Amino acid sequence: MRLLLPASHLVVLASISCGGAGPSTRSPDNRASQPSDEQPTSSELAQAQMPCGEMDRIHAHDLGSSDETHAFTPCSRSGPRDYSALVKVTTIEQGVHITIDATDDEVTLLGPDVKERDVVLVYPKGKGSKGVEVGLVKTKTGYSGDKIVLWEDLGVLTDEGTRIDVAIFDHDKSTHSTEEMHVALAVSTGKSCEKAQDENMEHIDLRAKRSATPDLTKEQLGSPMRTSSFFARCGLPDSSKADICVAVKRGKPVGVSVRVTPSNNRLAACIDRSARHLSFPASEQLDVVHQTF
């Protein structure tokens, strides 16, 4: 394993960062709606039912992908007609967009007490962290809602990433009962540079013949990251610094770590995504390229 430590500095554009909010004890005024008097037929409820998700499954979402991640929630103990739902996760410019589309035979959205209505809470850093309530809108066979988890509300971006917990409280007014269900989401940009190095420790066999292929030079390895053009669209402000580490094997990045100072998850994720699409000179051994902008 070889380490390459060149450094350069560039002036680019400015960006902003945002914070989060805590859970509300009232349903959001701009989203919650009183259930319609129109009741779905048994046939419509049957068609709207969704598969039941596994209770303890962790659903992984790639922050660098434009694809949606789908996660079915656990169903009610009474079955998918009583409650079933699909959670969708998408990476957008502002962060992580989470939507829920639920089938629920008895919907109660309004009321001052969260224990007496249907509630969905998103915990951006897992159970025990500060949560935010999802605004819900009544549909004929249940409800729908969405919430954006901002980049700066996320924790670790690489390896196991940040664990987001979606907590669902299904309240049935007729029986004065509430069921609690959870969907666990692990959002990550991918394997870190450090973990890739740990998994590819070089073992030297003194009995083996020396390869006739010469080692790559620092200039060859560093050429794809010589300038900031590969992440120009991300907009690194002149007041910030980006330290990039890329572990490369057979010409492809197998681990990336990006540290932006001052901390900025949106920028770090954007640069990370750009670095993972670079092509490097091919080598059978693991090479590590560092660059600072």
Helices and strands as residue ranges (DSSP letters): E 2-4, H 42-48, E 58-62, E 69-72, E 83-92, E 95-104, G 114-116, E 119-123, E 132-133, E 135-139, E 142-150, G 151-153, E 162-172, E 177-188, H 193-199, H 218-222, G 223-225, G 228-234, E 241-249, E 252-261, H 265-275, E 287-292
